[in-house]
Amino acid sequence: MSIVSRVYAGRLAGLQVRGPNFDPIGRVRDVVVNIRPEGQPSRALGLIVELVNKRRIFVPMLRIAAIEPGEITLITGSVSLRTYQARAGELTVIGDLVGSKVHTDDPELEQFHGRAIEIADVELERNRTRDWVISRMAVFGTRPKFGRAPELFTVPWIYVHGVTAAGAGQTDTLAEKIAEFDQMRPADVANYLHTVTPQMRHQLAKEFKDERLADILQELPEDHQTELLIALDIERAADVLEEMDPDDAADILQELPGTTAEVLLELMDPEESAPVRRLMSFSPDTVGALMTPEPLILTPQTTVAEALALARNPDLPTSLASMVFVVRPPTATPTGKYLGCVHLQKLLREPPSSLVSGILDPDLPPLYADDDQETAARYFATYNLVCGPVLDEDKHLLGAVAVDDLLDHLLPEDWRATGLRPLTKKVNNG
């Protein structure tokens, strides 16, 4: 079967969706898209999938491993079973766009200039960053009489006008604001949320997808983190925590009342809550509380090519991608015996077929879970690293601590609220 990188959304409707083990999950009923201001790429956010029990859920496009002519395969079989509800800035192709009227200035279709034309379908194309973006629209020309099939034309998306984040021919301030946020860094969105009223902050938070809200929460001051999490319904709050890095989720939970934190941990998937509970067991001022339990962990038999492929994962923070850690099985933290680490720069200089076990740096001292933050700061300054291994007393790898997480705790508590100083310098025109 050939894997599809360009497809019309209408042709996805009815396709079987399967997990990585080919277990059936449901069937596609629609595609959710985000329409951004003209001149900027608009993209598909995910699929509306109908389960056997008729419940419709949302599956993000980034969870898709492959779209094939007969079916869609997911990267993971773990999906949120919460019933899909549309949020501001989201449109569905079949439900909202197909049948709507737009206009075009496509130089190849001058006969339609100044006329309203009808959307028949939307073409999606996968780009290098794994996003599915809107590339073209299929539109109907003049509908013929006597029931004959109308003629179809394709129009590049850049020449289609009249579609906003609220739909064809409509405007909605909240929807437009959500669309503006789409390509902004989470830290920049967090800075904006810090400037608005609590009511607006809550309203905007409810419109973000779980993954997006998780990324933004991690960039907010602690008081705003807890404020927004408590404002969500309890089940959604647990879903958002599952999407966060375990160390950030642990930080937020420790700021909540004990009973609330425990309820949220109980609602989380056990596989997601287990590492969070472990991190919460460490004293807040130790390396153990700062580390992530999910660094790049490999066995000695892994090749350099395989290690580099894992380091290219776009969802992996840059600091954690800078180093791989090699252990004896098991590789889930706490791992088997820690053997050493390999910096990304060294991987780039070695033959792809080499084993990582042959290029280890076994002499780099590790950090230990009960080390304090000052020890970690001296460690990074001494060895010029941005990521380091964290071990227990029995030489098992517990995780890795990144310099950005360390700085987050060393800076004053209100540093996020203060923001960055202006990065531009005055130019002397004299």
N, C-alpha and C positions, 0 to 999 in steps of 0.2 A: 504494500500500500504506500502511495506517495503522500508525504506530509504537506498540507496546504499552508501557504504563507499569505494567500490573498483569497478572500471569499466574500460573497454577498450575504449579509446578515439573514435575509429571508431564507436562504438555503440551509442555515443552521437549525431552523425551527424543525422540531421533530427528531433531530439526531439523538441517538443514545449517548449518554455520558457515563463513562466507566472510570473506576479508580485504577491505580497503577497495577493492580493484580487482575484487572479486567472484570471486576465485580460491577454489575450495573448499579448506577446511582439514581438515574432518572432520565428525563428527556428535556431538551431545550425548548422553551416556549417563547423566549424573546432575548434581545441583547440590550443591555443598559449602556448608554453613551453619555459622555460629557461634552457639551458644545461650548467651545471657548471663543473669545472675541475674534473677529475676522483677522486673518493673517497669522493666526497661531494654530498649531495642530490640535484637532479635536480627537478624542480617543474613546475606545470602548472600555468600559470599566469592568464588565463581567456579564455572565449569563444568568437569566432567570431559568431555573431548572425545576421541573415538576416531578416530585417524588411519586412513588406508587400510591401513597395515601392522599394524593392530590395537593399536598402542601407545596407551595412554591418558595424556593430558597434562592439565595444569591451565591454565585460561585465567581470569585475574582478571575479576571483573564490571566493574571500571573500564575494561577494555579493550573493552567492548561499546559500539558506537556506536548500535545499534538492534536491538530484538527485533521482528520482523515476523511475521505469521501463518504464513509459510512458511519463514522462515530467520532466522538471526542474523548481523549484520554487525559486524565488529570495527573499531576505530579504526586498528589497525596490523596488518600481516600478520606482524610479527616476534613470535613466541611461543616460549617455552621448550619444547624437545622432550624435556626430562627426564621420565621416566615418573612419573606421579602416585603419591605415597605419602601416605596420611593421617597427619596430625600430631595431637597432643593438642589437644583443644578443637574439633576439626573433626568434623562429622557429614555424611553424605550423605542427601539426602531419600529417594530410592528405596531405597537399600541399608540405611539405619539407622532412618529414622523411619516410613516407610509400613509399616503392619501392627503398629506398636507400640501399647501401651495407655497412655492418659492419662486424666485426669479433668478435669471442668470445673465452674465455678460460674457459668456464664452465666445471668443472670436470665431470659433468653428460652427457656432449655432446662432448666427445672426438673425435667423427667422424667428427666434424666441425672445429677442431683446425687447424689453418693455412689456412682456406678457407674463401672466401667471402660469406656471407649469406645475404638474403634480408629481410628488415623490413616489416612485414605485419600489425602490429598494436602496440600500446603503452598502457600498463596498468597503471592506475593512482590509488593511494590509499590515502585516507584522514588520516592525522596523528592527534596527540593530540592538535597541535597548529592550527588546522583547515586548514592547507596547504594541497594541493593535490600534492603529489610527485610521480615521476616516479618510479615504483616498478619492473616492468618486461617489456620485449618486446616479442611479438609474431613474430617469424621468419619462413620463408619458408626453408625447406630442399631442396634437389635437385628437380627441377621441372621435373615431369614425361613427357613423350612424349604422343602423341595422345590425348591431351586435358584433361587428367585425372586431378582431383583436387590434388594440391601439398600437401604434409604432413606438418603440422604445429608443431612447437616446441616453448616452452616458455623458456626464458632465464632471470634469475635475472639481474636487471640493473647493478649490480656491476661487472658482467662478460661480459658486452657489451662494445666494444671498437671501436673507429673510428668515434665517433660523438662529434663534438665540438660546441661551441656557434654559429659558422658560418654554421653548417650543417654537414652532413656525409662526411668525407674525406676532409674537407675544413678548412682553417684557416683565421682569420680576427682579426687584432689587436684590433680594436675598439669594436668588438663583445665580444672578450675575456675580455677586460677591464670592460665592462658593466656586464658580468657574474661574475667577481670577486667582484663587488660591491653588488651583490644580497643579501648576508648574512651579510654585514657590517652594523653597526649602522649608522643612518643618520649623526650624528656628525662626525664620522670618514670619511665618504664620503665627507662631507663638508670640512674637513681639507685637504683632497687630492685636491679638486677643488681649494682651496685657493692657492695651490702651482703651478698650471699649468697656461699656458698663457690664456688670455681672449678668444682667438679663440678656444682653446681646451675646455675651460669651457663651451662655448656656444654650441659646437658640442656635448659634453656629455649631457648637459641639454636637448637638443632636443630629445635625445634617451630615456630618462627616462619616465616612465608612470606618469600621472598627480599626482596620490597619492604619488608616491615615490619622485617626484620632489618637491612637497609641503613639505614633511617631511624634505628634505635636505635644502630647502630654509630657513626654520625656524632656521637652525643651522649656517647659513652663516652670515658674517658681513653685515651691512646695505648697504654698497656701492656695494657689490657683489649681494645682493638680488635685488636691483633695476636694476642693470646692466643686470642680467639674465632675469628678468621679461620683461624689455623693448625689449630685443633681441627676445622674442617669438612673434609670430603673436598674434594680439589683442584678438581673440576668445580663443586661447589656454591659454593665460595669465589669462583670466577671469575664465576658467575652473580650472586652478591650484589654484587660489585664493579661489575658492569654496571648495577645498579639504583641505585648511589650517585651523588651529584653528582661530576663529574670531579675537582674540586679536593680533595674529601674522599677519593676513591679514590687520588689521587696521594699524599696525605699518608700514608695507611696503607701503601701500597706502598713508600714511601721508608723506612719503619721496618722492613721485612722484609729478610732476606738477599737480596743481588742475584740469585742464581740462582732463589730462590722467586718473587721479584717478576717476573722475566722469564717464568717458566713461566705464571704467572697472566695476564700480559698476552697471551701467545700463545694461551691458552685463551679469552680474551674475544673477543666479536665485534669485528672490525676497526674498524667504525664507532664502537664504544664505547671501544676502547683507544686510538685515534689521538689524541683530545684529552687523554687522561690522559698519554700519552707526551710531548706537547708541554708540559704543565704540569710534568712531572718534569724537563724540560730547564732550567728556570729555577732560580736560586739560591733556597734555602728562605726567605731573609729579604727577598725582593723581592715587589713587587706581582704580578709574573707568576705566582708560585707560589700566590698567594692567590685569583686571579680565577677566575670560572667562564666557560667558553667558550660558554655557552648562555643569554645574556640575551635580552630581547625585541628582535629586530633586524628592522627594516622597511625597505621601499623608499620613495622619495619619493612614489610614487603611492598609498600606503596612506591610507585615510580615517580620520578620528578614530573613527568607529563601529567600524571593523575593529580599530583599535589597542586600544580599550577592551574589545572582545570577547576579545582575546588576553590582556589584563591580568587578566581575570576568571578565568583558568585556575586552578582550586583547587589544582593540583599545583605552581604557581609560588610560591616563597617571597615573602613580603610585601615584603622589601627589593628583590628583582629586579622585582617588579610596579610599583614606584614610578617607573620611568623606562623609556622606550623609546628605542632608538638607531636613527638613520636613516643608511643607507649606500647607495652605488651597488652594483648587483649585482657579484659574488655576495654573498649574505647569510650563507653559511656562513663561520664564522671560520677563518682570517683573511679578512676581508671585502674588498669593494672599498673605494673611498675613503670615509672617514668624513665625514658632512655635519653632524651635530649631534645633539642629543637633545631630548626633550620630557618634562617632568615630568608625572606622572599628574594632578596638580591642574590643570595647564593644559589637558590633554585634556578634563577634566570641564567646563571653562568655554567650550569651543568648539563650534560647530555640528557635528553628527555627519557632515555631508557634506563638511566641510573636509578638505583634504589635510594630512598631517603636515608636508610640506615647507614649507608656508606659515607654520608656527608654531614652527619650530625655534629653539632657543637655541644659536646657533653660537659664542657667545663664552665659554661655560663651558670653562675649561681642562681638558684631559684628564690622566689619569695615564699614565705609560709603564711598560712591563713591567719595566724595570730600576730603577724608583724603589724606595726602601726603605720599610719599614713606617712609620717616623716621618713621612715625606713624605705617605703616605696618611692618617695620623691628622690631620695639619695640614690636609690637603685637605678632609676631611669636616667638621672644626671650622670652617673658614673659610666654606664654602659651604652649611652646614646640610643636608647630603645624607645619605642612607643607601645610596646606590649611585652609582658613577661609572664612566665609560668608560675602558678601557685600550687604548692604541694602540701600534703599533710606529713606528719612525723614518720610515716611508713613509706615515704617516697611515691605516693600515688598522686597523680595529677587531679586536682580539684577543679581547676579552671584557669583562667588567665585574667590579669588585670591590665587595663588599657590606660594610657596616660590621660586621655580625655575624661575618663570616669574619675581618676584621681584629682584632676584639676577642678572638676565639678564640686568635689567635697572640700578642697583646700581654699577655694575662693570664698569671699563673704557670702552669707546666705542669700542676700538680696542682689547678687551679681546679675541674675537674669533680668530682674526688674530695672536695674540701672542701664543695661544695654551696652552696646559697643560705643566707643568714642567715634567721631567722624573719621572715616578712613581716607578722606581726600585732603590733600594739602593745598594751602593757598599758593597761588602762582604769583610770583613777583613780576608785574608787568612794567616796572620802572626800569 
